[in-house]
Amino acid sequence: MADQGFLKPTPGFATTAIHAGQSSDKWKSAAVVPPIVMSTTFKQTPEGHTGYIYGRSGNPTRHTLEECLAGIEGAKYACVYSSGLGATTTICSLLEAGNHILSMDDGYGGTHRLLSQVVTRMGIEVSFTDFTKLENLGKNIRKNTKMIWMESPTNPSLKVVDIAAVVKIAKSLGDILVAVDNTFLTCYLQKPLDFGADIVMYSMTKYMNGHSDVVMGAAVVNDAKLAERLKFLQKAMGAVPSPFDCYLVNRSLKTLALRMERHKASSLAIAQWLSKHPNVTEVMHPGLPSHPQYEISKRQTAGHSGIVSFIHTGGLKESKKFMSSLKVFILAESLGGYESLIELPSLMTHASVPAEQRAELGISDALLRLTVGLEDVEDLIKDLEQAFKETF
């Protein structure tokens, strides 16, 4: 019943994840599991190369991962990068001095830092607004706006942006690229390209890899010219992942469907439990009917992942006590692994966001973000319950 009204995951997703780009015919050994090609250089002939030249410009293991990623996204092209921010930096490098980026105001602190403190030094203008209020786009898109950047759901407030509506407005007002950070949901639960987005960006570090042992990013597109440019920037800027990391993520995609179903079910159960707790004033989870954008979430997703944010009745002192009282949840940044984590965005992932902006976004010292892992959900709820008792 938890999926009632939401989209269904793409048929054949798990099959595609297991087989796309994995043909054993590509390897002389006919290996069923794609091998790790660690070589940094490749033999050529006087007449030219045979497809690979140098590890930065191309690698067989990396291309296997990119083929698989494009396959599960239902896209034509994918490029992987050395980190999520490496992917974001490369995407922003599609623009030039004098261009303008309009970004969602509620998002990953690292993205905000990159856009406001690095990209602006490249002569690119950046401004932020709330995309859940569509009228803000018309007010803030400029003649030189060349990119819209958004997350949906956002980090850490889990606001849901109507991707199709944003695309429609952006395209009606200019030649504007729409990029969506889809890290929180993955292509198993949401496919922004289906709603008109030009670029889907991932921190593959999170759910796509799912084992908290690889840092990687990706960009996925359908447009051939855009793909060619991203591939050129991948080579020219050099933010490429190692072949071993590509092997690990390619391996992890084989279980993505199974993992996301578990994350989805457990996080909803915890969100429902939290919503009834006397020391919780607000629970942020797009799968709850009380969520402000619940209907939008039903239209464009197949459910929500393991991220749950909530606000308790205390302050910073209680947040610290609560986090230190947990036995199963680990106090750490990041998300999307098999282990459950908790963090305090105001002091951790969003510490680089100016205090006044955090206040406007509602990122207070009483807001905690959970990333629900693959443990037994009963154990996770018991852990939260005993931490509440220790704290309040």
C-alpha positions in Angstrom: 0.0 0.0 0.0 3.0 2.3 0.5 3.3 2.7 -3.3 -0.3 3.5 -3.9 -0.6 6.5 -6.3 3.2 6.6 -7.1 4.8 5.7 -10.4 6.0 2.1 -10.8 9.7 1.4 -11.1 10.8 0.9 -14.8 10.0 -2.6 -16.0 13.2 -4.6 -16.6 15.3 -2.2 -14.5 17.2 -5.0 -12.6 17.7 -7.0 -15.8 19.2 -3.9 -17.5 21.4 -3.1 -14.6 22.8 -6.7 -14.7 23.3 -6.9 -18.5 23.7 -3.4 -20.0 27.3 -2.9 -21.2 28.4 -6.2 -19.7 28.7 -8.4 -22.7 31.5 -11.0 -22.3 32.1 -10.7 -26.0 34.0 -7.5 -25.4 36.8 -9.4 -23.7 39.2 -11.9 -25.2 38.9 -13.9 -22.0 35.0 -14.0 -22.4 34.8 -13.1 -18.7 31.3 -12.9 -17.4 32.3 -10.3 -14.8 33.9 -7.4 -16.6 37.7 -7.2 -15.8 39.5 -4.3 -14.3 41.7 -2.7 -16.9 44.2 -0.7 -14.9 46.6 0.3 -17.7 47.2 4.1 -18.1 48.3 3.7 -21.7 47.4 1.5 -24.7 49.4 0.1 -27.6 49.0 1.9 -30.9 50.1 1.2 -34.5 51.7 3.6 -36.9 48.2 3.8 -38.6 46.5 5.0 -35.4 45.0 3.8 -32.1 42.5 1.0 -31.6 40.0 2.8 -29.5 42.0 3.7 -26.4 45.0 5.9 -26.0 45.5 7.1 -22.5 43.6 6.4 -19.3 42.3 10.0 -18.8 40.6 10.1 -22.3 39.2 6.5 -22.1 39.3 3.2 -20.3 37.4 0.0 -21.0 36.2 -0.5 -17.4 35.0 3.1 -17.2 33.1 2.7 -20.5 31.5 -0.4 -19.2 30.1 1.5 -16.2 29.0 4.4 -18.5 27.1 2.0 -20.8 25.4 0.4 -17.8 24.5 3.8 -16.3 23.0 5.1 -19.5 21.1 1.8 -19.8 19.3 2.0 -16.5 18.7 5.7 -16.9 17.0 5.0 -20.3 19.4 7.6 -21.7 21.8 7.6 -24.7 25.0 8.9 -23.0 26.7 8.9 -19.6 30.0 10.3 -18.4 31.5 9.5 -15.0 33.7 11.8 -13.0 36.0 11.6 -10.0 33.3 12.9 -7.6 29.9 14.4 -7.5 31.3 17.9 -7.2 33.7 17.0 -10.1 30.6 16.2 -12.2 29.0 19.5 -11.1 32.1 21.5 -11.9 32.3 19.9 -15.3 28.6 20.7 -16.0 29.1 24.3 -15.0 32.1 24.4 -17.4 29.6 24.1 -20.2 29.0 27.8 -19.6 31.2 30.8 -20.2 31.9 34.1 -18.5 28.9 36.4 -18.5 26.3 33.5 -18.3 24.0 33.2 -15.3 23.0 30.1 -13.3 19.7 30.1 -11.4 19.9 27.5 -8.6 17.4 26.1 -6.1 18.1 27.7 -2.8 17.6 24.5 -0.7 20.3 22.0 -1.7 23.6 20.3 -0.9 25.9 22.6 1.0 28.9 21.5 -1.2 27.0 22.6 -4.3 26.1 25.9 -2.7 29.8 26.4 -1.8 31.0 25.5 -5.3 28.4 27.8 -7.1 28.8 30.8 -4.7 32.5 30.7 -4.0 34.1 29.1 -7.1 31.9 29.3 -10.1 31.3 33.0 -9.5 35.1 33.6 -9.8 34.9 32.2 -13.3 32.8 35.2 -14.3 29.6 33.3 -14.2 26.7 34.9 -12.2 24.8 32.7 -9.8 21.6 33.4 -7.8 19.3 31.2 -5.7 15.6 31.0 -5.3 12.8 28.6 -4.2 11.7 26.5 -7.2 8.7 25.1 -5.3 7.2 28.5 -5.9 7.1 28.5 -9.7 6.5 32.2 -10.0 10.1 32.7 -8.7 11.5 31.3 -11.9 9.9 34.0 -14.1 11.1 36.7 -11.6 14.7 35.4 -11.4 15.5 34.1 -14.9 17.6 36.7 -16.7 18.5 37.3 -20.4 21.9 35.7 -19.7 20.5 32.7 -17.8 21.9 29.6 -19.4 21.4 27.0 -16.7 18.8 26.0 -14.1 20.2 23.8 -11.3 18.0 21.9 -9.0 17.7 19.0 -6.6 14.4 17.2 -6.1 14.0 16.2 -3.3 16.2 18.9 -1.8 18.9 18.5 0.8 18.1 18.5 3.8 14.5 19.8 3.8 13.2 17.2 1.2 11.2 19.7 -0.8 10.0 18.3 -4.1 10.3 20.4 -7.3 7.9 19.9 -10.2 10.6 19.1 -12.8 8.3 19.2 -15.8 6.9 22.6 -14.8 10.4 24.1 -14.3 11.5 22.8 -17.7 8.4 24.3 -19.4 9.1 27.7 -17.9 12.8 27.6 -18.6 12.4 26.6 -22.2 9.7 29.3 -22.8 12.1 32.0 -21.6 15.3 31.1 -23.4 18.0 28.7 -24.5 18.4 27.4 -20.9 19.9 24.0 -19.9 18.0 22.3 -17.0 20.2 20.2 -14.8 18.8 18.0 -12.0 20.8 16.5 -9.2 19.0 13.1 -8.8 21.3 11.7 -6.1 18.7 11.2 -3.5 16.4 9.1 -5.6 18.5 7.5 -8.3 17.1 6.5 -11.7 15.3 3.6 -10.0 12.8 6.0 -8.3 13.0 9.1 -10.6 14.1 9.8 -14.2 14.3 13.6 -14.8 15.1 13.2 -18.5 11.5 11.8 -18.9 10.2 15.2 -17.6 12.3 17.2 -20.0 15.5 17.8 -18.1 18.7 18.2 -20.2 21.2 16.8 -17.7 20.9 14.4 -14.8 23.7 14.6 -12.3 24.7 12.1 -9.7 26.9 11.8 -6.7 27.5 8.1 -7.5 29.2 8.0 -4.0 25.7 7.6 -2.5 23.0 5.2 -3.5 24.4 4.2 -6.9 27.4 2.7 -5.2 25.7 2.1 -2.0 28.7 0.7 0.0 30.3 3.9 1.3 33.7 2.9 -0.3 33.8 4.9 -3.5 33.7 8.7 -4.4 32.4 9.3 -7.9 30.0 11.5 -9.9 28.2 11.3 -13.2 26.3 13.2 -15.8 23.6 11.6 -18.0 22.1 13.1 -21.2 20.2 12.3 -24.4 21.5 15.1 -26.6 24.5 14.1 -28.8 26.1 17.5 -28.9 25.8 17.9 -25.2 27.3 14.5 -24.6 30.2 15.3 -26.9 30.9 18.4 -25.0 30.8 16.7 -21.6 33.1 13.9 -22.9 35.5 16.6 -24.1 35.5 18.3 -20.7 36.0 15.0 -19.0 39.2 14.5 -21.0 40.3 18.2 -20.9 39.7 18.8 -17.2 40.8 15.3 -16.1 38.3 14.7 -13.3 38.0 11.0 -14.1 37.6 8.1 -11.7 40.0 5.2 -11.3 39.2 1.9 -13.2 39.0 0.1 -9.8 36.3 2.5 -8.6 34.4 2.1 -11.9 34.5 -1.7 -11.4 33.1 -1.3 -7.8 30.2 1.0 -8.9 29.4 -1.3 -11.9 29.2 -4.1 -9.4 27.0 -2.1 -7.1 24.4 -1.2 -9.8 23.5 -4.9 -10.0 21.8 -4.7 -6.6 20.5 -1.1 -6.9 16.8 -2.2 -7.4 16.9 -4.5 -4.3 18.6 -1.9 -2.1 16.3 1.0 -3.1 13.2 -1.1 -2.3 14.6 -1.7 1.2 15.6 1.9 1.8 12.2 3.0 0.5 10.2 0.7 2.8 12.3 1.3 5.9 12.4 5.1 5.6 8.7 5.4 5.2 8.1 3.2 8.3 10.5 5.4 10.3 8.9 8.6 9.0 5.4 7.3 10.0 6.8 6.4 13.5 8.4 9.8 13.9 5.3 11.6 12.9 3.5 10.2 16.0 6.3 11.0 18.5 5.5 13.7 21.1 9.0 15.2 20.8 8.9 15.6 17.0 7.3 18.7 15.6 7.8 18.0 11.9 8.8 15.1 9.7 10.1 15.6 6.2 9.4 12.7 3.9 7.8 13.0 0.4 6.0 9.7 1.0 3.8 11.1 3.8 0.5 12.6 2.7 1.3 15.5 5.0 4.2 16.5 2.8 3.5 19.8 1.0 4.5 18.4 -2.4 3.1 14.9 -1.9 1.0 15.0 -5.1 3.9 16.2 -7.2 6.0 13.4 -5.7 3.4 10.9 -6.8 3.4 12.3 -10.3 7.2 12.1 -10.9 8.6 9.4 -8.6 8.2 5.7 -7.8 8.6 6.5 -4.1 11.3 8.0 -1.8 14.7 6.7 -0.7 16.2 6.3 2.8 16.5 10.0 3.6 14.3 11.4 6.4 14.6 14.7 8.1 12.8 15.8 11.3 12.7 18.6 13.8 12.5 17.9 17.5 11.3 20.0 20.4 14.7 20.8 21.7 17.7 22.7 20.4 21.5 22.2 19.9 22.0 20.6 23.3 19.3 18.1 22.7 20.5 17.4 19.1 24.0 16.5 20.4 22.6 14.4 23.2 20.3 12.5 20.9 23.0 11.8 18.4 25.4 10.6 21.0 22.8 8.3 22.5 22.3 6.3 19.3 23.7 2.8 19.2 22.9 1.7 15.6 22.8 4.9 13.7 26.3 6.3 13.1 27.0 10.0 13.4 28.6 10.8 10.0 28.1 12.8 6.8 27.1 11.3 3.5 24.2 9.0 2.7 23.1 6.1 0.6 25.2 3.3 2.0 24.0 0.1 3.6 24.6 1.5 7.1 22.3 4.0 8.8 23.6 7.5 9.5 22.5 10.6 11.3 23.8 14.1 10.9 23.1 17.7 12.0 23.1 19.7 8.8 23.5 23.1 10.6 27.0 22.0 11.8 27.9 19.4 9.2 26.8 19.2 5.6 25.4 22.8 5.5 27.9 24.6 7.7 29.3 26.4 4.6 25.9 27.9 3.9 25.6 31.4 5.5 23.8 31.3 8.9 21.2 33.8 7.7 20.4 31.6 4.7 20.2 28.5 6.8 17.6 30.4 9.0 15.6 31.3 5.9 15.6 27.6 4.8 14.6 26.3 8.2 17.9 24.5 8.8 18.0 24.9 12.5 19.9 23.2 15.3 16.9 21.1 15.9 16.7 19.6 12.4 18.3 16.2 12.1 18.8 14.2 8.9 18.6 10.4 8.9 19.9 8.2 6.1 18.1 4.9 6.7 20.3 1.9 5.7 19.6 -1.8 5.2 19.4 -2.9 8.8 16.2 -4.4 10.2 13.8 -1.5 10.5 12.6 -2.7 13.9 16.1 -2.3 15.3 16.4 1.2 13.9 13.1 2.3 15.4 14.2 0.8 18.8 17.4 2.7 18.5 15.6 6.0 17.9 13.2 5.3 20.7 15.9 4.8 23.3 17.7 7.9 22.1 14.6 10.0 22.6 14.2 8.6 26.1 17.8 9.4 26.9 17.4 13.0 25.6 14.0 14.3 26.6 
